[in-house]
Amino acid sequence: MSDDSLSSHLHEMDLSPQPGFTEQANGTAAMYDEAAADHEGFWARQARERIDWSTDFEQTLDWTEAPFAKWFVGGELNVAYNCVDRHVENGNGDRVAIHFEGEGGDTRTVTYADLQREVAKAANALESLGVEKGDRVAVYMPMIPETVVTMLACARIGAPHSVIFGGFSAEALHTRIADADAKLVVTTDGQFRRGKPAPLKAAVDAAIHHGDDASPVEKVLVVKRTDTEVEWDDERDVWWHDLVDGQPTTHDAQPMDSEHPLFILYTSGTTGKPKGIFHTSGGYLTQAAYTNAVVHDVHPESDVYWCTADVGWVTGHTYIVYGPLANGATQVMYEGTPDTPHQGRWWEIIEKYKVSVLYTAPTAIRTFMKWGADIPATFDLSSIRVLGSVGEPINPEAWLWYRKHIGGDAAPIVDTWWQTETGGIMISPLPGVTTLEPGSAQRPIPGIAAEILDDDGAPFTEAEKVGYLVLTKPWPAMLRGIWGDPERYKETYWSRFGPKYYFAGDGAKYDEKGNIWLLGRVDDVMNVSGHRLSTAEIESALVSHPSVAEAAVVGASDETTGQAVCAFVILRGDATDHGEDTVQELRNHVAKEIGPIAKPRQVMIVPELPKTRSGKIMRRLLKDVAENREVGDVTTLADSSVMSLIKDGMSTGSAD
Ligand code: WT7
């Protein structure tokens, strides 16, 4: 579609809430007023209505040690009890919690009663391995029910989990295990990827035997998933089926303080060292449950919900594990890739389980657009009633395709802006309440406050002016810090615009109607397929290669993945350039150091890098090159001839 026909198409559409939808929606227009009138009172009500507390809280918010928040002070709860046991006690033990669909077509149906038994067994098993309240547990697992069970078992005994995405390498795993000082790792022998088993435990072994450092890991608990051959350390390694299967099926859940740490999740920042974002219990669970109800509009008694994220990312934590399970919802969990064994796999799953609420990422939608609308057209998707999007801005064209070909031209789409740090959805339309605006996340949900600031830190409301998105009031699911580094927490989020504003790192603007449009990161962070990658982390991976003297990485726009990693590399004087072989070697090196998601789409061997007089690399100019644009203003370069040198002497390697 051309831009003109796209915008005329948009004008013709009626995107106001549909009759019939509003009446049944969990979110209401009144909530905006309630929350605006009494911010804390609103959240206190959400906490008491949606969560079971063993001890009620005395104070809603303690912000006296800002930016370190305490929510629902004095309250006690057990997160796993809230996600599992209470539903069984309320007579919903037979309700399906998880319809599991393995990549190879194997299925499992896990009811809430099943989940209660499995979580109890796993909690007993963790305790038998010496895991105590406060100990950290690393989880390096694929998308299988045991992963959810493990996370809930950790929550049950108060041992914060640190889930590390299964696509990360041994190197990345090592750093994260060491930073969190995890004493137990839970993993699987392998994982299925495009029909083939790929090893997983091997990376755990390598992470533990990393260099000369003594590893904090005492035990490794291993689920057998693929029958992949594994090396075995009799002292350290334990099979899940040997230990967990025989455990008692009940476990006494102890109440935890509302501020007890629930999990750590590493995310990329602007430096090479990933940040351990940590979240606590009561506030996080409240916002997870609330947003899954009012934004996804999940009705636990009738909906079948499917969030396609991996549990290794925050979306999987909040919207596969904690939100929907706290609400007692029924959900689909799919292990594999969208094109295994065919490109209609997702639509087949929706038809099979009658999925009614689908939450996915723009990069997936753009991939399906490429594969063609005739693929979903052969499946019955009439069960769909709400669609969600997360991870990056969704371009209007993808929005329209999603609505038309997946949503039957009727389902509201919620474009949800949030971050690992925010813990839950922050800016999004409410289905049934908001008149939708394709491409915009629109406005903060009830209970959330945001502004856009100019360079001087002043809020403005003019349309089309670009500024910085900030959050202006503390919210229950907010991060409580960076694990082990309170200074970095203050510095990263609360210094740019003073202690009053949380700086999200995103550019934003308003349109004429007052909708917020998110415009991407303003820092050296890339967004590739909705995954956050740091330029510095990839640069340091590149320079760890013996042939590399210097490296600069930029995110260049990419039709499918949003942004793609483009690296500019100066080789060492003694290194010989083997052209395409060198390029491939460097690409593979990054995949090995960080993980396949970080593998550069392009590596360009260059003689120089553009730098300012103070030595700062001017990534903006490299981005121009990577995006095939006329190179911008070079006047602040120390040596203005560098850019022509780069363009002339470039040998380019591209993706496979
Ligand atoms: C960054 C956070 C939120 C879970 C997945 C990613 C970008 C996220 C949107 C959206 C525009 C978005 C932002 C944000 N982002 N959702 N709906 N529209 N941008 O979590 O890895 O912590 O990344 O993703 O740039 O800062 P994350």
Residues whose N, C-alpha, C, O or C-beta is under 5 A from the ligand:
A	BS01	WT7	T315 S389 V390 G391 E392 P393 D415 T416 W417 W418 Q419 T420 E421 A441 A504 D506 L518 G520 R521 G530 H531 R532
